[in-house]
Amino acid sequence: MTEAGGDLAQRSCVPCRGGVPPMPPAEVESYLARLAGWTHTGHKRIAKRYTFGRYAETVAFFNRVADTAEREGHHPVCTVGFRELTVEIWTHKIDGLTESDFVLAAKIDSLAR
């Protein structure tokens, strides 16, 4: 792997149909170690705040995130602020984390580069 999360960004999100257990905390930590700047609340969600110089840059980045989420069929919760975008990701059907959450996080990070 040439950069943190690089291999994850090359994967695709896999739809969750429910009925699977959320990722255990130790596995969450292992995946988080592959991503820069992402944090988690318990083992249910991961989040990251991106900052920008201008509001228009924030909105443009949000639009790229939205396009990527739509292509992947995996939709984060985004909060747009004046010069920041906060992204929260989790698998809603199981109210926890799966590998696809980390795949989407890596894809979003690649948009910020």
Secondary structure per residue as TSV (DSSP state, phi and psi in degrees):
chain	resnum	aa	ss	phi	psi
A	1	M	-	360.0	129.1
A	2	T	-	-86.9	-28.3
A	3	E	S	-144.2	157.4
A	4	A	T	-54.6	128.2
A	5	G	T	77.4	-3.2
A	6	G	H	-54.9	-43.6
A	7	D	H	-69.3	-32.9
A	8	L	H	-65.7	-38.4
A	9	A	H	-65.5	-19.4
A	10	Q	T	-85.9	-11.5
A	11	R	S	-86.0	174.7
A	12	S	-	-116.9	149.6
A	13	C	-	-70.1	141.5
A	14	V	-	-108.4	124.2
A	15	P	-	-59.1	137.6
A	16	C	-	-98.4	127.6
A	17	R	-	-97.4	2.4
A	18	G	S	88.7	177.2
A	19	G	-	77.2	6.4
A	20	V	S	-113.7	148.4
A	21	P	-	-74.9	149.9
A	22	P	-	-63.3	157.7
A	23	M	-	-60.1	133.6
A	24	P	-	-68.4	154.1
A	25	P	H	-51.8	-40.4
A	26	A	H	-64.0	-37.4
A	27	E	H	-71.4	-37.4
A	28	V	H	-56.9	-48.0
A	29	E	H	-60.7	-39.5
A	30	S	H	-62.9	-44.1
A	31	Y	H	-69.5	-40.6
A	32	L	H	-59.6	-34.3
A	33	A	T	-63.9	-18.4
A	34	R	T	-89.7	-5.3
A	35	L	S	-121.7	143.7
A	36	A	S	-94.8	127.0
A	37	G	S	84.6	-3.1
A	38	W	-	-85.0	141.5
A	39	T	E	-124.4	170.0
A	40	H	E	-135.4	156.1
A	41	T	E	-110.8	107.5
A	42	G	T	60.9	-130.1
A	43	H	T	-123.8	16.5
A	44	K	T	-94.8	-31.1
A	45	R	E	-143.8	153.8
A	46	I	E	-119.6	151.3
A	47	A	E	-147.4	154.5
A	48	K	E	-151.7	144.1
A	49	R	E	-109.4	127.7
A	50	Y	E	-107.2	137.5
A	51	T	E	-116.8	151.0
A	52	F	-	-138.5	165.3
A	53	G	S	-80.7	-26.1
A	54	R	S	-142.0	155.6
A	55	Y	H	-59.1	-41.9
A	56	A	H	-60.1	-35.6
A	57	E	H	-66.8	-39.2
A	58	T	H	-61.3	-47.4
A	59	V	H	-65.9	-40.1
A	60	A	H	-61.9	-42.1
A	61	F	H	-65.3	-43.7
A	62	F	H	-55.5	-42.7
A	63	N	H	-62.4	-38.1
A	64	R	H	-66.6	-40.1
A	65	V	H	-61.9	-45.5
A	66	A	H	-61.8	-42.5
A	67	D	H	-62.1	-43.7
A	68	T	H	-64.3	-44.7
A	69	A	H	-60.8	-41.2
A	70	E	H	-65.3	-43.5
A	71	R	H	-61.1	-39.0
A	72	E	H	-82.4	-14.0
A	73	G	T	67.9	28.9
A	74	H	-	-138.9	113.6
A	75	H	-	-112.7	117.7
A	76	P	-	-81.5	169.6
A	77	V	E	-96.9	124.4
A	78	C	E	-118.8	136.9
A	79	T	E	-118.4	116.4
A	80	V	E	-94.7	124.5
A	81	G	-	-114.6	-174.7
A	82	F	S	-56.6	-51.3
A	83	R	S	-131.3	26.7
A	84	E	E	-150.6	152.8
A	85	L	E	-128.4	124.1
A	86	T	E	-104.6	130.6
A	87	V	E	-117.0	128.4
A	88	E	E	-118.8	134.4
A	89	I	E	-130.3	138.0
A	90	W	-	-164.6	165.7
A	91	T	B	-92.8	107.2
A	92	H	T	-59.7	-38.9
A	93	K	T	-62.6	-26.6
A	94	I	T	-116.2	2.4
A	95	D	T	50.1	48.9
A	96	G	B	-168.7	-165.8
A	97	L	-	-106.9	145.5
A	98	T	-	-130.9	173.3
A	99	E	H	-58.0	-35.3
A	100	S	H	-58.6	-30.8
A	101	D	H	-62.9	-39.5
A	102	F	H	-76.4	-32.0
A	103	V	H	-61.3	-48.5
A	104	L	H	-62.8	-41.2
A	105	A	H	-58.4	-45.1
A	106	A	H	-64.8	-38.6
A	107	K	H	-63.9	-41.4
A	108	I	H	-65.0	-42.8
A	109	D	H	-58.7	-38.9
A	110	S	H	-66.1	-25.7
A	111	L	H	-71.1	-27.6
A	112	A	H	-81.7	-13.1
A	113	R	-	-75.7	360.0
